[in-house]
């Protein structure tokens, strides 16, 4: 497994090694980047991609199955589903990013504090993380919605708090691993002060998995947020947010399968693509070892 | 033995903290609760007179000091009292008790199905030909990423509406349990499968596997009798952890398939802002989660006696 590959020794080239930067970019990964790219453009400039106005009601065209004119079909008001999926990207992506940012902030504070402090404080924070774990994300979100009312902000807070303990535990582990590593010991032996070691060595290294967590987290957060909207407790239906579309389409499920399948596909593809990219970044960060 | 006592104490602390958290989230309810309650009942939004509010405040204890309410809440929990529903005016424990069985069956059926699928995948696709291996792990990655609500809808559209193999509305029949259970089981199977696969691959490199093979044991037997036992350990721990996700999924599956159960109550209560019901269910789930993980933890010590910290 660890046997070094035999590399043919050739003349040294001065060419810039482009293939090196792209190594590991498999076709699946290229597809993942394409999907994420598509949805990011959709979120920023939906008018560029959408063939129709997402709110344009046209009752004569209601509930049409996918055709060339409407590749993803039309909904009960004759609105183009493709255009609605494209316009929905902004809301979904915004919720996903905001919830993940909140979640990672909570996780960083808890994880770093636990990792750096002594046994007692670590124990207390660890218990706290465990308490958060006892609340499944969906239930916590439902509790928040019940108390504070449905809405984008409630959704972001609920998903952010609900997904925080998992990340907190990971970051704590990372901080502990770095704290006990050889180079931190070496820095200590060199007489560097503790705050300096924390600032220069422990924090930067403990932050490394953050990019990965962010990528994976956004996909997860979008899935949760859409789930709540699907239950009718998130973003409300006239909005083209993906989960809200699923909620609105549920009534027509026996006649118009595309109303459920298509926005759902957007969620699944987006989440899968983000996961693939996150895993790829993780592999690269771990430094070439498979 | 001392460590077992500590574990139990730890679980109690977690439960107390969870109850405290739930209480304060409830206490943060904006506006006057008695007004909200009356307005929800009548479907109006207006200011209520003190005479209207007084009996409600009296009944639910809203006018007591917060510390007193907190003590009452904790005391209630300790004796199995989860409060009174704002909407139905019935004890929350009663409401939950009436509907919990279908949800428990669904969750258990899903857990069993997930394990069966995950084990079959691990046993038959790990370390096989490239194609089989890719198919196996590809299925795991894909299914682990499927949101319950979407998978449920797809299963419903394909098997109930298009093919008419299953009823569209499940009811409580055993037959109607299959699609909802699969909705929960498939993503969980993908998740468990990924974990057992990793572990299984590591175990297959162990010397005792080589020695079993050297003794002439067949490939399937080696996998079944030796490797699997080691590979399932981490997934057992994760099953305790997965209960939460499973319950969340159950809520969604019940809505998708219009099944009776906690999910229906929960969503109705959340829409009606019936805080005690939602908080009560949250506490029950947290309780089950803590107990399940405590049991997994203790079971682990029995399965693997090396852990004695």
Interface residues (C-beta under 8 A of the other chain):
Chain A: X127 X128 X130 X131 X133 X134 X135 X136 X137 X138 X139 X140 X142 X143 X144 X145 X146 X147 X148 X149 X219 X223 X226 X227 X230 X231 X232 X233 X243 X246 X250 X253 X254 X257 X260 X261 X264 X267 X268 X271 X272 X275
Chain B: X10 X13 X14 X15 X17 X18 X21 X22 X25 X26 X28 X29 X30 X141 X142 X145 X146 X147 X148 X149 X150 X153 X154 X156 X157 X161 X162 X168 X241 X244 X245 X247 X248 X251 X252 X255 X266 X267 X269 X270 X271 X273 X274 X275 X278 X279 X281 X282 X285 X286 X289 X290
